[in-house]
């Protein structure tokens, strides 16, 4: 697809993979975006995941025919973007790889390629004829070698994984269709929470570095090309990387025999009756990435866990540890859960939340054995939110 006369989209949709990075569900697929800058010389920016060789080469040849590719720009070395480097070099043997020093060592480590690599530094440019590419390092967004490529003449930022999202693009390669940003917002937030969430400070540094650019087009490696939604996209990334959140509750729970679930549903009903948004997630049936998304969405986290082996029920522990690992800040917190002979889960959850710097709304609500309304004061807990 031609984004402009000189910039072409040659990415592919993946509707085959169930789990991104073997852990994050892809109910709507994902795209691996690659781009051509076609001038006197031709640059391909990033490739795609293994298994998409034919699609990528077909898309490239549909755009440039028999013309050769002079440069392969590697913004990011994660294999969902770099796996087809050898395929490109086999097809275009005179092609030179352009990347930074940290990525060059990864190229050797992953693919054994050591020759034909041009190493660029911060602010260095690559002329293609009528346009040039300039390179800016944004380390730890979300790997240490990550950089972005800026085409001044086209006001286009090739941003790597930054501003990316789960969900395939299908025919919506650009966001020109009304409502595209809202269609992708939840999956963009989930992508950020799962993949980038720990790196709020590096994202803030990258946003400041790129602040002076007059960006008319963001070409990420996942999801739509952003043209009409650039202010919304940047604002969302800024908000997420500052760990700012909307008023509301992410209520996630695990349950073995249904008692903690009954408490969770009663509490959710009480919270919603007060007009407070409340997203509920059963961690025993649902991948925790959806709850993690809503931890980034809302300012209050409520976790329900039965005591298990004198500790936290494993699915709940997994989410809590993921929240802590991502350095989430500024959340209100409380915990509840059933126990049979030792009330340990609530205490352990409060300890983790305290260590994370969360505001503990109450000492929590452990209740013994079976659920009943007189054991679990849902209305009282809801009044704390």
Wavefront OBJ file of the C-alpha trace (Angstrom):
o trace
v 0.000 0.000 0.000
v 1.246 3.495 -0.854
v 1.154 5.779 2.153
v 2.816 8.454 0.000
v 4.590 8.277 -3.330
v 7.827 7.451 -1.522
v 6.602 5.550 1.550
v 4.993 2.127 1.111
v 3.498 -0.277 3.612
v 4.644 -3.881 3.056
v 3.707 -5.451 6.398
v 1.761 -8.642 7.047
v -1.089 -9.718 9.299
v -0.714 -12.728 11.585
v -4.011 -14.489 12.300
v -2.278 -17.816 13.015
v -0.468 -17.176 16.277
v -2.521 -17.741 19.425
v -0.074 -16.308 21.966
v 2.265 -13.374 21.333
v 5.624 -14.100 22.981
v 3.996 -17.435 23.922
v 2.027 -15.722 26.686
v -0.284 -12.926 25.474
v -3.540 -13.939 23.704
v -4.218 -12.513 20.249
v -8.004 -12.664 19.862
v -7.816 -10.218 16.953
v -4.423 -11.205 15.557
v -1.425 -8.903 15.215
v 0.432 -7.200 12.376
v 4.165 -7.163 11.704
v 4.694 -3.865 9.937
v 7.513 -3.202 7.504
v 7.942 -0.168 5.275
v 9.746 0.877 2.121
v 11.144 4.337 1.485
v 11.476 4.498 -2.294
v 13.783 7.155 -3.742
v 16.961 7.062 -5.841
v 17.917 4.453 -3.315
v 15.441 2.145 -1.556
v 15.361 1.451 2.168
v 13.344 -1.314 3.812
v 12.568 -0.559 7.440
v 12.302 -3.741 9.526
v 11.067 -7.148 8.354
v 8.597 -9.591 9.939
v 8.314 -12.794 11.941
v 9.469 -16.183 10.718
v 6.903 -17.939 8.554
v 5.890 -14.815 6.645
v 8.696 -14.856 4.070
v 6.460 -15.257 1.035
v 4.007 -12.559 2.108
v 6.728 -10.007 2.862
v 8.638 -10.591 -0.394
v 5.421 -10.515 -2.405
v 4.422 -7.186 -0.841
v 7.865 -5.736 -1.538
v 7.881 -6.820 -5.176
v 4.352 -5.500 -5.683
v 5.693 -2.077 -4.735
v 9.123 -1.936 -6.379
v 9.096 -4.734 -8.963
v 12.638 -5.664 -9.943
v 14.204 -2.629 -8.314
v 16.765 -3.535 -5.664
v 16.739 -2.733 -1.966
v 19.856 -0.777 -1.015
v 19.402 -0.625 2.758
v 17.675 -2.658 5.442
v 17.133 -0.424 8.470
v 16.866 -2.389 11.721
v 15.130 -0.328 14.383
v 14.535 -3.213 16.773
v 15.966 -6.707 17.015
v 13.091 -8.631 18.549
v 12.549 -11.642 16.248
v 8.987 -10.717 15.321
v 10.613 -7.895 13.315
v 14.101 -9.162 12.556
v 13.592 -12.851 11.710
v 13.629 -12.337 7.932
v 16.893 -10.433 7.639
v 18.642 -13.354 5.927
v 15.682 -13.771 3.564
v 16.083 -10.141 2.495
v 19.853 -10.464 2.099
v 19.447 -13.631 0.037
v 16.958 -11.877 -2.249
v 18.919 -8.599 -2.364
v 22.581 -9.558 -1.880
v 23.871 -5.987 -2.293
v 21.635 -4.726 0.495
v 23.440 -3.104 3.448
v 22.044 -3.381 6.970
v 21.801 -0.039 8.784
v 21.520 -0.118 12.558
v 23.225 0.889 15.805
v 26.131 -0.743 17.606
v 24.009 -2.572 20.183
v 21.760 -4.036 17.500
v 24.759 -5.077 15.386
v 25.968 -7.425 18.118
v 22.459 -8.914 18.359
v 22.351 -9.451 14.591
v 25.499 -11.538 14.889
v 24.144 -13.404 17.901
v 20.769 -14.213 16.373
v 21.637 -14.685 12.703
v 25.427 -14.896 12.407
v 25.545 -11.846 10.105
v 28.698 -9.769 10.538
v 29.396 -8.293 7.089
v 27.604 -5.510 5.285
v 26.459 -3.700 8.415
v 26.593 0.091 8.583
v 26.569 1.234 12.226
v 24.933 4.616 12.852
v 24.965 6.886 15.878
v 22.473 9.284 17.448
v 21.388 11.938 14.938
v 23.272 10.436 11.997
v 21.557 10.643 8.614
v 21.356 8.382 5.570
v 20.632 10.124 2.246
v 18.439 8.258 -0.220
v 18.218 10.982 -2.894
v 15.381 13.433 -2.437
v 14.841 12.304 1.153
v 17.067 11.216 3.998
v 16.639 9.118 7.121
v 17.812 10.259 10.540
v 18.289 7.915 13.469
v 17.490 8.500 17.145
v 18.235 6.082 19.958
v 15.405 5.292 22.402
v 16.992 2.584 24.579
v 14.717 0.393 26.701
v 11.582 1.170 24.706
v 11.591 -1.726 25.231
v 14.978 -3.318 24.391
v 18.382 -1.634 24.857
v 19.148 -1.420 21.112
v 15.868 0.223 20.096
v 16.002 3.225 17.807
v 13.550 5.169 15.647
v 13.999 6.415 12.097
v 12.842 9.902 11.089
v 12.165 11.002 7.517
v 12.133 14.796 7.675
v 10.884 15.383 4.140
v 7.872 13.122 4.665
v 7.369 14.124 8.328
v 7.214 10.398 9.063
v 8.428 8.597 12.186
v 9.234 4.905 11.904
v 8.836 4.214 15.601
v 9.584 0.522 16.112
v 7.403 -0.981 18.827
v 6.606 2.440 20.284
v 2.937 3.364 19.715
v 2.241 -0.226 18.668
v -0.788 -2.341 19.442
v -2.153 -5.841 19.288
v -4.844 -6.448 16.630
v -4.243 -7.040 12.930
v -4.796 -4.167 10.494
v -6.609 -6.077 7.716
v -7.769 -3.300 5.366
v -7.300 -0.578 8.001
v -3.606 0.037 7.372
v -4.083 3.717 8.227
v -6.385 5.356 10.748
v -8.300 7.335 8.146
v -11.504 5.411 8.869
v -13.546 7.092 11.595
v -13.206 5.541 15.036
v -10.051 3.502 14.363
v -8.210 4.819 17.414
v -11.110 3.875 19.705
v -11.271 0.451 18.026
v -7.622 -0.161 18.917
v -7.359 1.685 22.226
v -8.023 -1.310 24.506
v -5.572 -3.545 22.636
v -3.024 -0.724 22.497
v -3.272 -0.355 26.271
v -2.972 -4.119 26.760
v 0.059 -4.192 24.448
v 1.671 -1.382 26.416
v 0.871 -2.995 29.778
v 2.262 -6.386 28.746
v 5.251 -5.398 26.635
v 6.385 -1.887 27.554
v 4.805 -1.348 30.977
v 7.985 -1.579 33.060
v 9.735 1.118 31.065
v 7.795 4.259 31.902
v 10.928 6.356 32.496
v 12.581 5.388 29.154
v 9.285 6.074 27.346
v 9.163 9.516 28.926
v 12.756 10.150 27.827
v 11.882 9.074 24.279
v 8.798 11.317 24.173
v 10.913 14.289 25.259
v 13.571 13.513 22.644
v 10.991 13.339 19.852
v 8.932 16.261 21.105
v 10.322 18.799 18.621
v 9.535 16.771 15.513
v 6.651 17.863 13.297
v 5.165 14.396 12.975
v 2.469 13.838 10.374
v 2.690 10.059 10.300
v 3.717 7.404 12.853
v 4.665 4.066 11.322
v 4.839 1.584 14.171
v 5.766 -2.079 13.839
v 2.345 -3.247 15.125
v -1.085 -1.885 14.325
v -2.302 0.960 12.118
v -0.234 3.749 10.627
v -1.254 6.743 12.728
v -2.049 9.887 10.732
v -5.308 11.352 12.060
v -4.962 10.133 15.658
v -1.419 11.258 16.460
v -2.374 13.569 19.374
v -4.509 10.824 20.949
v -1.833 8.164 20.463
v 0.933 10.290 21.983
v -1.333 11.393 24.836
v -2.180 7.779 25.655
v 1.502 6.788 25.689
v 2.338 9.765 27.856
v -0.421 8.886 30.320
v 0.482 5.201 30.488
v 4.198 5.893 30.918
v 3.450 8.287 33.783
v 1.279 5.538 35.356
v -1.656 7.934 35.427
v -5.070 6.296 35.532
v -8.788 6.982 35.340
v -11.035 6.760 38.412
v -12.288 3.209 38.617
v -11.519 -0.295 39.782
v -9.750 -3.300 38.364
v -11.178 -6.170 40.403
v -9.394 -9.429 39.709
v -9.761 -12.693 41.580
v -8.947 -16.366 41.594
v -11.214 -19.008 43.026
v -10.970 -22.740 43.729
v -14.452 -23.672 44.934
v -16.417 -20.501 44.207
v -16.372 -18.718 47.572
v -13.902 -15.993 46.651
v -15.776 -15.601 43.358
v -19.065 -15.007 45.184
v -17.374 -12.324 47.262
v -15.856 -10.744 44.133
v -19.179 -10.551 42.327
v -20.928 -9.094 45.381
v -18.209 -6.485 45.731
v -18.334 -5.599 42.025
v -22.098 -5.102 42.252
v -21.706 -2.850 45.276
v -19.009 -0.773 43.574
v -21.023 -0.366 40.388
v -24.092 0.631 42.406
v -22.089 3.677 43.478
v -21.562 4.659 39.837
v -17.890 3.661 39.840
v -16.468 1.866 36.763
v -15.409 -1.659 37.725
v -13.737 -4.158 35.385
v -13.921 -7.726 36.731
v -11.478 -10.478 35.775
v -11.551 -14.152 36.764
v -7.873 -15.079 36.701
v -8.648 -18.801 36.773
v -10.343 -18.662 33.358
v -8.806 -15.605 31.705
v -5.247 -14.704 30.747
v -3.980 -12.123 33.221
v -2.997 -9.688 30.453
v -6.574 -8.361 30.348
v -6.499 -7.579 34.071
v -3.040 -6.061 33.681
v -4.483 -3.748 31.017
v -7.067 -2.524 33.508
v -4.459 -2.019 36.215
v -3.049 0.596 33.823
v -6.563 1.893 33.082
v -7.857 2.423 36.636
v -6.554 3.961 39.841
v -7.731 1.206 42.210
v -6.698 -2.444 42.263
v -8.739 -4.954 44.246
v -7.534 -8.540 44.394
v -9.398 -11.568 45.685
v -7.438 -14.688 46.541
v -8.141 -17.782 48.604
v -5.274 -18.853 50.807
v -3.348 -21.587 49.028
v -0.416 -23.459 50.595
v -0.360 -20.744 53.246
v 0.075 -18.070 50.601
v -1.516 -16.415 47.559
v -3.465 -18.491 45.034
v -1.019 -18.839 42.064
v -3.097 -17.062 39.351
v -3.520 -14.055 41.653
v 0.133 -14.079 42.624
v 1.045 -14.077 38.931
v -0.918 -10.888 38.323
v 0.347 -9.166 41.455
v 3.951 -9.978 40.614
v 3.401 -8.688 37.055
v 2.079 -5.407 38.472
v 5.061 -5.080 40.797
v 7.502 -6.012 38.014
v 6.101 -3.186 35.858
v 6.794 -0.626 38.579
v 3.181 0.549 38.574
v 2.758 3.599 40.798
v -0.007 5.549 42.456
v -2.665 2.872 42.908
v -5.118 2.352 45.743
v -5.340 -1.250 46.913
v -7.182 -3.745 49.003
v -7.463 -7.511 49.139
v -9.979 -10.135 50.196
v -10.376 -13.879 50.022
v -11.565 -17.104 51.569
v -9.448 -19.294 53.832
v -10.044 -22.569 55.614
v -7.575 -22.666 58.509
v -4.960 -19.934 57.842
v -5.771 -16.402 56.689
v -2.552 -15.793 54.750
v -3.437 -14.543 51.253
v -4.719 -11.089 52.211
v -1.733 -10.443 54.465
v 0.715 -11.484 51.739
v -1.019 -9.358 49.093
v -0.965 -6.331 51.396
v 2.766 -6.814 51.939
v 3.420 -6.803 48.194
v 1.188 -3.767 47.677
v 2.862 -1.886 50.523
v 6.305 -2.615 49.075
v 5.065 -1.234 45.732
v 4.046 2.009 47.421
v 0.310 1.565 46.921
v -2.218 3.234 49.194
v -3.714 0.447 51.310
v -7.406 1.283 51.701
v -8.025 -1.168 54.525
v -6.420 -4.184 56.146
v -8.523 -6.266 53.785
v -11.257 -8.828 54.236
v -10.295 -12.459 54.771
v -13.312 -14.610 55.517
v -13.344 -18.128 56.878
v -14.462 -21.048 54.715
v -17.780 -20.605 52.882
v -19.075 -17.257 51.606
v -22.069 -15.547 53.210
v -23.179 -11.920 53.316
v -22.675 -11.677 57.056
v -19.031 -12.749 56.711
v -18.197 -10.419 53.818
v -19.257 -6.765 53.959
v -19.319 -5.861 50.259
v -21.057 -2.526 50.823
v -18.543 -1.517 53.469
v -15.604 -2.326 51.235
v -17.221 -0.552 48.278
v -17.494 2.622 50.358
v -13.690 2.753 50.562
v -13.244 3.166 46.796
l 1 2 3 4 5 6 7 8 9 10 11 12 13 14 15 16 17 18 19 20 21 22 23 24 25 26 27 28 29 30 31 32 33 34 35 36 37 38 39 40 41 42 43 44 45 46 47 48 49 50 51 52 53 54 55 56 57 58 59 60 61 62 63 64 65 66 67 68 69 70 71 72 73 74 75 76 77 78 79 80 81 82 83 84 85 86 87 88 89 90 91 92 93 94 95 96 97 98 99 100 101 102 103 104 105 106 107 108 109 110 111 112 113 114 115 116 117 118 119 120 121 122 123 124 125 126 127 128 129 130 131 132 133 134 135 136 137 138 139 140 141 142 143 144 145 146 147 148 149 150 151 152 153 154 155 156 157 158 159 160 161 162 163 164 165 166 167 168 169 170 171 172 173 174 175 176 177 178 179 180 181 182 183 184 185 186 187 188 189 190 191 192 193 194 195 196 197 198 199 200 201 202 203 204 205 206 207 208 209 210 211 212 213 214 215 216 217 218 219 220 221 222 223 224 225 226 227 228 229 230 231 232 233 234 235 236 237 238 239 240 241 242 243 244 245 246 247 248 249 250 251 252 253 254 255 256 257 258 259 260 261 262 263 264 265 266 267 268 269 270 271 272 273 274 275 276 277 278 279 280 281 282 283 284 285 286 287 288 289 290 291 292 293 294 295 296 297 298 299 300 301 302 303 304 305 306 307 308 309 310 311 312 313 314 315 316 317 318 319 320 321 322 323 324 325 326 327 328 329 330 331 332 333 334 335 336 337 338 339 340 341 342 343 344 345 346 347 348 349 350 351 352 353 354 355 356 357 358 359 360 361 362 363 364 365 366 367 368 369 370 371 372 373 374 375 376 377 378 379 380 381 382 383 384 385
